[in-house]
Amino acid sequence: MRVEVLIFGKAAVSAKSDRVAVEVTGKGSCVTVRDVLRALHEQHPALRFALPDPDSGRLAVNQAFAKADEAIEPGDEVALVTLVGGG
């Protein structure tokens, strides 16, 4: 399944885009947040500085945080939400 992931901040600057696409395969027809994070690590190594660990990281799915084992369906909005510094 092809998943487009919205990216922000330094990750977007590094990718020169506000989104990246990954091809993801899961167990059977089920694709999880973990699968997408692993695909991001493999297919977009320049973004590793912004990516959480695939086994414990989260992505936003349909504007809500989703843990590693949560399923992603075709058409879901997926976003990488990185830490933002500030004071």
N, C-alpha and C positions, 0 to 999 in steps of 0.2 A: 504494500500500500504506500502511496506517495503522501507524505505529510508535510505541509508548509508550517514552519514555525516562525512566529513573529519574534523579532529580537529588538533590543533597545540599548541605549547608551553606548559604551565602548565596544560592545559586541557588534552593534549595527555599524559603527564607524569602521571597525576592522573588516567587516564583510562588505562594506560599501552598499548596504541595502538594509531595508527594514524587515527582511524575512529571508529565510533559507529553506530549501526543500531537502528532504531525505527520503530514501526508499527504505521501508521498514518491513521486516518479516517477523511475525510473532509465532507463538505456538498455535497451530491450526489457523483459524482466521482471526484470532484475537491478538490485537496489538496493544501493548501497554505503554505507560509513561516510561518505564524502564527500557523498553525496546527502542523508543524514540531517542532517549538520552544516549543509549549505546550507539545508535546510528549517527547521532550528532557528533559524538567523539570520533567515530571512524571516518565519516564522510566530510567533516569540517574541522580538521585538526587545528586550524588557526584560531578557532573559537574555544579551544579547551580551557583557556584562562578564565572563561566566564561560565563554564559548564559545571553543574554539580555532579557528584558521583552518581552513576546510573542506578546503583542499588539503594541509595538512600535519598536521592534528590527528588525535587518536585518540579512540575511544570504547571502553568495555568491552563486549564482546559475549560473552554466555554466560560471564561472569566472567573473561575474558582480554582484554588490550589488543588492539585491532584497528586496523590502519593504514587510511588513507583509501581505498584501493582494495579492501578486503576486503568481500565480499558479506554482506548481512544477509538472512536467510530469515524467512518468517512464523513467529512464535512464539519467535524469539530474544529473550533478555533483553538489552536495550541500556541502558547507563548512562553518564552524563556524570560523569567522575571529575575534579574540579578540584583545583588545588593547595591544600594546607592549610598554613597558617603555624603556627609554633610554635617552641618552644625546648627 
